[in-house]
Amino acid sequence: WITAFAGMTVFGLLTSSSNNEMYDFIKGYILKYDLAIISNEKYRMKNLPVEQRIVYPAIDPLSSKNMELSQEDIAKYLHKFGIKTDKPLLMHSSKV
């Protein structure tokens, strides 16, 4: 069996603190699996006897294509694609 843990919620807490009670509690759940998937090397738990593999997030928040747009750029693209702004916008974006 394989489990994936959200890095900051589990491994981040465990690796950034010395809370042994929390570690022992979480470790009991992790040991039920053959493999743990983590999102970054810094979340690797050195004394955990379960194989840990890194699977990096599919979306890189630091990539230039994921950067925050200026209000000027937003206005330019709304105009370019004929999107009206007289009503609230609801947007969903995903990669296919």
N, C-alpha and C positions, 0 to 999 in steps of 0.2 A: 504494500500500500504506500501511496505517496501523499504527502500533504504540502500545501504551500501556505506560508505565513506572510502576512503583510509586514514587511520589514520593520517599520517604526512602531507598530502596535505591539509586537511581541519581542522580536529580537533586538530592536532598538532599545526598548526598556530594559531588557536583560543585560545587554552589553554596555549600556551607559550608566548603570547603577550597580551597587554592590548589595542589592536586596536578595540575599540567599533564600529567604522564605518564598519570594515570588519565583525565583529560578526553580526551586524544588517543585513548586506547584505546577508550573508550565511544563517542566521536564517530564512529569508523569504523563502528560498528554502526548508530548512529542515522541516518547519512547514507544508508543503504540504503532508507529510507522517505520517503514524501512528506509525512507528517504525524506528529507526536508528540503524544500526549495526556498532559497533566499534571494533577495534582489540585489545584494551588494556584499562584497567581501567583508565589510566592516560589521555585518550582522552574523558572521560565522561564530558559532559557540564552540570554543576550543575543547572543552571537556564533555561534549555531547557525543555519546557513542552511536549516533545515527549519521549515515552519510548525508552530507549537505552539498547541494549543487546550486550554483548561481544561475538564475535566469533573469537577465536584465529586463526592465520594463520595455514594452513595445513602443511606447511613446516617450521620446526624450524631451523633457521639459526645457532643456537648455539648448536645443537645436534652434537654429535661426528661423525655421519655418513655424516654430511654436512660440515665438517671441510676442510680447505684448505690442499691439498696434497703437499708434498715436491717434488722437481724435481726428486729425487731418486725414490720415490714411483710411480710417473707418468711413469718414464722409465720402472720400474719393471712391471707395469700392461700392458703397451703397448707391451712389449716383451712377457709377459705371454699369451696374446690373439692374438699375431701375427699381430698387427696393425703396418703398415709401416709408417715411419715418413719422407719419402723423398718428400712428397707433403703436402700442407696445409690440416689440418683436420677441418671438419665441424661436430659438434656434437650436438645432441639434447638429453636431458635426462628428463624423467618424470616418475612419479609413476602411476601405473595402479591399 
